[in-house]
Structures are given as C-alpha cells and as structure tokens.
Amino acid sequence: MKQRVTIAIGIVLSIVLLFYALRDVSVAELFEHLGDSNPWLLAAATIVATLTFTLRAIRWRVLLSPTGKEFAFGSRYAAVCIGFMMNNVLPARVGEFARAYSLSRIEPVGVSAVLASLVVERLLDSTVLLAFLVPAILLGAGSVSESETVRQLFTVLVVIVSAGMVTLGILVRFPNRFLRFAEHWTHKLGPDRIADKIVGILESFVAGLGALRHAHTFARALLWSVAVWGWNGLSFYLGLLAFDIRGPGIPGTLLLQTVIGAAVALPSTPGFFGPFEFAARLSLELYSIEPSRIISFAAGYHILTFIPVTLLGIWYMRRLGITRDELGKGAKASESETA
C-alpha cells in the first residue's frame, strides 16, 4: 500500500514538473537545437557519464571494507549497473534495494550490511554536492548569487545532511546502547522470534556503518566521492558544450549537477523523467539561457546517458542468471527488512 502511494505521488509529481519544464518551449526550436548539437561532444559526455559507474564500484570497496570481506570488482560493478538499471525502468527508487540484493546474490554478504554501506554512500554524495554548491554560488553570475531558490536549496541540503550526519554519528558512537535499546523494545513489543530477527538485521546494519567509525576509511571514501562527482560534473560540462551552452562555465555546471541531484531524489517515474528536466531548466535559466536550448540539452543528455547503464544492467542480470521477478522480490524483501 505504501509503495503504491509513493508510486502515485511520483507519477503526479513527474507530470507536474515535466509540464513546468516544457512550458513555453517551441517543439520546432527544440528539435532544431538537437539537430545542431555536437555529436562528438555528446558521445564524449555519454562515455564519461558511463565511466562514473566504474568509479562508484571502486568507491564501494572502501565503504564495504568494515564488513571484513573482500568483494571482487566485477561483483561490485555488476551490482552497481543492475541497481541503476532498476532505477531507470522501475518506479519508487527500488534500485538501491536491488543493488544490495544483487551483491548479496553474487557474494556471501547480508543485505543489511550492504544497505548500510549505501546509506553512508548517499550521505557522502550529499556532502560533496553541498560542498560543490558553495563555489557555484560564490563564483556564479549575479543572478545565481542573488537567487532565493539557490539559497533555499542550500539551506535545505545543509539541514538534511547535518541531520543525517548526527543520526548516523550517534549510531556509530553508541552502537551497543542502540542495539540494547532496540533489543529491549523489540522483545517487549513482539514475539521473540521476530525480535531476534530484527535485532540481527540491526546488528548487520550498524556493522555496515563502520566507514563512519574509522577516520581514514571515511576520508578515503570522501575523496573517492569527490572524484565520482567531479568526473560526473565533467560529463555535464561536455553535454552543455555540445549544445553551445557556455555561459554557466564550471560554477554553473556544479550548480546544475547539485540541483539535478536534489531533484532526482524526489519520488518520480522510472528514469527520473520530469524532475531531471525541471532541475535543468530551474538552474540554467539563472544564466539567461533560452528554455528551448535548455530542454534540448536536458532531453538529449538524459536519454543518451540513460541507455548505456540500462543495457549494462540488463546484460549483467542475464549473465548472472538473475530474473526480473527474483530481483523484484529480493528488492521488496530488502525494503521490508529496512522498514
């Protein structure tokens, strides 16, 4: 029931945001800009964006190190591709759970520990995007520096990231107290068999947060996160150049990436169509770019970078013998455990 409500909200929200993004956009001008785009720069942007998933798989090794197990790069990369593919073809962001299930299907590791590493990954992503927003504001054009929308986004991200850091910090700093508290109340409120299972899941989850416990592990993961988003930013920059959008420069690219990162975190349709285009227009209009050129860039870049990882995810599923039904059930089971 809860998932259906989330899907319904995502569909409505995506339609509203897509309508906003496409308002006053001439279809003829949109196709004209697409036809005038530089195919070599678009190809380069797509290749760079696809290689970002390689960096994600490398970083994941650091985040999974607290489990005490070594996972092959191929296993991590396959799970990353499958997870992002699922986000592209299914609603409600089931890709995160599918990614955790896929790795547990390939390697001997519990889903809860993997999910914990993904929670830390999202926290690091948010922290880096927030940091990238600072130079985007300070070095951007006057309209960007004075934009109330940008300031509000910055404030919201600061609050969310800070709350996440504090919450996870408490779990990492006082894991035994948290687990004793959870054990006491789960046994008090439910049957021992279910309570023991919940506590076991929580123990694996807390163990998976080990990247936050060791300063050197956290620092390595943070540096890899900077590399991931710096490289991904290069893809956006090449995509802008392909459509002859030069005004925003590097600061504008960082702003664009952060706004899109925040928008695709909202409930949406598969592939984030709607929030992506809305975020592109919202950020690039600050640089007085014409709407039809913005939407041409957003549509062309979005679709081209959407295809490779989707095909890779499907290929890995077939190669590993993971069926869609199995992955869907595994993702739902992982989501239920987390809930």
C-alpha positions in Angstrom: 0.0 0.0 0.0 2.8 2.4 1.0 4.7 1.6 -2.2 1.6 2.3 -4.3 1.1 5.7 -2.7 4.7 6.5 -3.4 4.4 5.5 -7.0 1.2 7.5 -7.4 2.9 10.6 -5.9 5.9 10.1 -8.1 3.8 9.9 -11.3 1.8 13.0 -10.4 4.9 14.9 -9.3 6.8 14.0 -12.5 4.0 15.1 -14.7 3.7 18.4 -12.9 7.5 19.1 -13.1 7.7 18.0 -16.8 4.8 20.3 -17.6 6.7 23.2 -15.8 9.9 22.3 -17.7 8.2 22.3 -21.1 6.1 25.4 -20.7 6.6 28.0 -23.5 9.1 25.7 -25.3 8.8 25.5 -29.0 8.9 22.0 -30.3 10.4 23.2 -33.6 13.2 25.0 -31.8 13.8 22.0 -29.5 14.4 19.7 -32.5 16.5 22.4 -34.2 18.9 22.6 -31.2 19.0 18.8 -31.1 20.0 18.8 -34.7 22.6 21.5 -34.2 24.3 19.8 -31.2 27.8 18.5 -31.5 27.6 14.7 -31.8 31.3 14.2 -30.7 30.9 16.2 -27.5 27.6 14.3 -26.8 29.4 11.0 -27.3 32.2 12.1 -25.0 29.7 13.2 -22.4 28.0 9.8 -22.6 31.2 7.9 -22.2 32.4 10.0 -19.3 29.0 9.6 -17.6 29.1 5.8 -18.1 32.6 5.6 -16.6 31.2 7.2 -13.4 29.8 3.8 -12.5 33.3 2.4 -12.6 34.3 5.0 -10.0 31.3 4.1 -7.9 32.2 0.5 -7.9 35.8 1.4 -6.8 34.5 3.6 -4.0 32.1 0.9 -2.9 35.1 -1.3 -2.0 36.0 1.3 0.7 32.5 1.5 2.0 32.2 -2.3 2.3 35.6 -2.7 3.9 34.1 -2.6 7.5 32.3 -5.9 6.8 35.8 -7.6 6.8 35.2 -9.2 3.5 36.8 -8.6 0.1 34.4 -8.3 -2.9 35.6 -8.7 -6.4 35.4 -5.5 -8.6 33.3 -7.4 -11.1 30.7 -8.2 -8.5 30.5 -4.7 -7.3 30.3 -3.2 -10.8 27.6 -5.7 -11.8 25.5 -4.8 -8.7 26.0 -1.1 -9.4 24.8 -1.4 -13.0 21.9 -3.6 -12.0 20.8 -1.1 -9.3 20.9 1.9 -11.6 19.2 0.0 -14.4 16.4 -0.8 -12.0 16.0 2.8 -11.1 15.8 3.6 -14.8 13.0 1.1 -15.5 11.0 0.8 -12.3 9.5 3.5 -10.0 9.9 4.2 -6.3 13.8 4.0 -6.5 13.9 0.3 -5.9 17.3 0.3 -7.5 19.1 0.8 -4.1 17.5 -2.3 -2.7 18.0 -4.2 -6.0 21.7 -3.2 -5.8 22.0 -4.6 -2.3 20.2 -7.8 -3.2 22.3 -8.3 -6.3 25.6 -8.1 -4.4 24.2 -10.5 -1.7 23.2 -12.8 -4.6 26.7 -12.8 -6.1 28.8 -12.6 -2.9 28.3 -14.2 0.6 27.2 -11.0 2.4 24.0 -10.0 4.2 21.7 -7.4 2.6 21.5 -5.3 5.7 25.3 -4.7 5.8 25.2 -3.7 2.1 22.3 -1.4 2.6 24.2 0.3 5.4 27.1 1.0 3.1 24.7 2.6 0.6 23.3 4.8 3.4 26.8 6.1 4.0 27.3 6.5 0.3 24.2 8.7 0.0 25.4 10.8 2.9 28.8 11.3 1.2 27.1 12.1 -2.1 25.0 14.8 -0.4 28.0 16.2 1.4 30.1 16.5 -1.7 27.2 18.0 -3.8 26.6 20.5 -0.9 30.3 21.4 -1.0 30.2 21.9 -4.8 27.3 24.2 -4.4 29.4 26.7 -2.4 31.8 27.7 -5.3 28.8 27.6 -7.7 27.2 30.4 -5.6 30.3 32.4 -4.9 31.7 32.3 -8.4 28.4 32.3 -10.3 26.8 35.1 -12.1 24.9 37.8 -10.1 21.5 36.3 -10.8 22.8 33.0 -9.3 24.4 34.6 -6.2 21.2 36.5 -5.6 18.8 33.7 -6.3 16.4 32.9 -3.4 15.8 29.4 -4.8 19.5 28.6 -4.7 19.8 29.9 -1.2 16.8 27.8 -0.1 18.2 24.7 -1.7 21.5 25.3 0.0 19.7 25.7 3.4 17.6 22.5 2.9 20.7 20.5 1.9 22.6 21.7 4.9 19.7 20.7 7.3 19.3 17.3 5.7 23.0 16.4 5.5 23.6 17.7 9.1 20.6 15.6 10.4 21.9 12.5 8.6 25.4 13.0 10.0 24.2 13.5 13.5 21.9 10.4 13.3 24.5 8.1 11.9 27.1 9.6 14.2 25.0 8.5 17.2 24.6 5.0 15.8 28.3 4.7 15.2 29.4 6.3 18.5 27.0 4.4 20.7 26.2 1.1 18.8 25.9 -1.1 21.9 23.5 1.2 23.6 21.4 1.5 20.5 21.3 -2.3 20.0 20.4 -2.9 23.7 17.6 -0.3 23.4 16.4 -2.0 20.2 16.6 -5.5 21.7 14.7 -4.4 24.8 11.8 -2.8 22.9 11.5 -5.4 20.1 11.2 -8.2 22.6 8.8 -6.2 24.7 6.5 -5.4 21.7 6.7 -8.6 19.7 7.4 -12.3 19.6 10.9 -13.4 20.5 11.5 -15.0 17.0 10.6 -11.8 15.2 12.5 -9.6 17.7 15.7 -11.7 17.3 15.5 -11.4 13.5 15.0 -7.6 13.8 18.0 -7.2 16.2 20.1 -9.4 13.9 19.3 -7.1 10.9 20.1 -4.0 13.0 23.5 -5.5 14.1 24.4 -6.1 10.5 23.3 -2.6 9.6 25.3 -1.0 12.3 28.3 -3.1 11.4 28.0 -1.8 7.8 28.3 1.8 9.1 31.9 1.1 10.0 33.1 3.5 7.4 32.0 6.3 9.7 33.8 4.8 12.6 37.3 4.9 11.2 38.6 8.3 10.2 41.0 7.0 7.5 38.2 4.9 5.9 35.8 7.8 6.0 38.5 10.1 4.5 39.2 7.7 1.6 35.5 7.3 0.9 35.1 11.1 0.9 37.9 11.6 -1.5 36.5 9.0 -3.8 33.1 10.7 -3.6 34.8 14.0 -4.7 36.3 12.0 -7.7 32.9 10.5 -8.5 31.1 13.8 -8.7 34.0 15.7 -10.2 34.1 13.2 -13.0 30.3 13.2 -13.4 30.5 17.0 -13.5 32.8 16.8 -16.4 30.1 14.8 -18.3 27.6 17.6 -17.6 30.1 20.2 -18.8 30.7 18.3 -22.1 27.0 18.0 -22.5 26.5 21.7 -22.1 29.2 22.5 -24.6 27.6 20.1 -27.1 24.6 22.4 -27.1 26.7 25.5 -27.2 25.8 26.5 -23.6 29.0 28.2 -22.4 27.8 30.9 -20.1 27.4 28.8 -16.9 31.0 27.5 -17.1 32.4 25.3 -14.3 30.4 27.0 -11.5 27.2 26.7 -13.4 27.9 23.0 -14.1 28.4 22.4 -10.4 25.1 24.2 -9.7 23.3 22.2 -12.4 24.6 18.9 -11.0 23.6 19.7 -7.5 20.1 20.8 -8.4 19.6 17.7 -10.5 20.9 15.5 -7.7 18.4 17.0 -5.3 15.5 16.8 -7.8 16.0 13.1 -8.7 15.9 12.2 -5.0 12.1 13.1 -5.1 9.5 10.4 -5.9 9.2 10.1 -9.7 8.6 8.0 -12.7 11.3 5.5 -13.8 14.4 7.2 -15.1 13.6 10.5 -13.3 12.0 12.0 -16.4 10.3 15.2 -15.3 12.5 16.1 -12.2 15.6 16.0 -14.3 14.3 18.4 -17.0 12.7 20.6 -14.3 16.0 20.9 -12.4 17.9 21.6 -15.6 15.6 24.5 -16.5 15.5 25.8 -13.0 19.3 26.1 -12.7 20.2 27.1 -16.3 17.6 29.8 -16.5 19.6 31.7 -13.9 22.2 32.2 -16.6 19.6 33.6 -19.1 19.7 30.5 -21.4 16.7 30.2 -23.7 14.3 27.5 -22.5 14.2 25.5 -25.8 18.0 25.1 -25.7 17.9 24.0 -22.0 15.3 21.4 -22.7 17.1 20.2 -25.8 20.2 19.7 -23.7 18.3 18.1 -20.8 16.4 15.7 -23.1 19.4 14.8 -25.3 21.9 14.3 -22.4 19.3 12.5 -20.2 18.4 9.9 -22.8 21.9 9.3 -24.1 23.3 8.7 -20.6 20.3 6.7 -19.6 20.9 4.0 -22.3 24.4 2.5 -21.6 23.9 1.7 -17.9 20.4 0.3 -18.5 21.8 -2.0 -21.2 24.7 -3.0 -18.9 22.3 -3.8 -16.1 20.2 -6.0 -18.3 23.3 -7.8 -19.6 24.6 -8.5 -16.1 21.2 -9.8 -15.0 21.2 -12.3 -17.8 24.8 -13.2 -17.4 24.4 -13.9 -13.7 21.1 -15.7 -14.2 19.1 -13.2 -12.1 15.5 -12.9 -13.3 13.4 -9.8 -13.0 10.9 -11.5 -10.7 13.7 -12.7 -8.4 15.2 -9.2 -8.4 11.8 -7.6 -7.7 11.1 -10.0 -4.9 14.6 -9.6 -3.4 14.3 -5.8 -3.6 10.9 -5.9 -1.9 12.3 -8.2 0.8 15.2 -5.9 1.4 12.9 -2.9 1.6 10.7 -4.8 4.1 13.7 -5.6 6.2 14.8 -2.0 6.2 11.3 -0.8 7.1 
